[in-house]
């Protein structure tokens, strides 16, 4: 059950969701199945988190390259670690 309280100017002042007489907590960002969605159904928080994760792993890949790891091993690292992060929850 979704309950709204309206003031005279037709603005919503309070919104809550109640399931089996328990009020569901309202949060600004929620992570579901690895995808972060904010209260406006935007994905800016998710994109920022993915960029941060990918950048950290890319820096580690650069360290591997400087350490003399073979191209085949670098490609394997990219395919199993970095690309997995970048492609998760992306449209085909």
N, C-alpha and C positions, 0 to 999 in steps of 0.2 A: 504494500500500500504506500503510495507516494502522497505526502501531505504538504500543502503549500499554505503559507500565511501571507496575505496580501495587505499592503497599506493603501491609503487613499490615492496614491499616485500610480497604482498598478505595478509597483515593483515588488519582486519577491524578497521578503525580508528574512525568511527562514525556510529551509527545505530539509527534510529528513526522510529517510526510507526506513520503514518498519517491517521486519520479517518475524512472524510468530511472536509478536509483542516484544521484540528486541530491536532497539534502534541501531541501525548500521552506522558505524563511524564514517564520517566524511573526511576524505584526504585530498590533498592537492595533486599528488602523483601516485600512481599505483602500478606495480610491476606484475604482469600476468603472462605466464609462459615466456618469460624473457623479454617482453616488450613493455616499455614504460609509456604510459599514457597519462596526460595531465587532465585536470578537471574540464578543460575546454576541448577535449578529444584531439589535442595536438601532440605531435611526437618530438618536439624540440628537445625534451629531456632525454629521450631515447637516443636521438642522434648524437647529442653531446656525449653520452655515456659510451656509445659505440666508437666514436672518434677517439676518445681517450684510451679505450682498450686497444684499439687497432694501432694507435701511435706507440704505445708501450711495447707491443709485440714487434712492430716495425723497427724500433730502436734496438731491440734484442736481436733481430735478424741482421741489422747492420753490424752489431758486435760479432755475430757468428761469421759474417763475411770477412771482417778484419782479422778474425782468428784463423782464417784459412780453410773454412769448411767448404766442401765441394759444391759445385753448382747444383748437382742432383739432390744433395741433402738440403740445400737452401730452398729448392723448388718443393721438396717434400714438406719442409717446415711451412712454407707459404700455403700450400694446398691444405694441410691438416690443421693449421692453427690460425693463420691470418685471414685467409679467404672464408673460413668457416664463420668467423665473427662478422665479417662484412656482408655475407650473403644471408645470414639468418633473418627470417621474417621479411625478406624482400620479395616483391612480386616477381614471378618468373619471366 
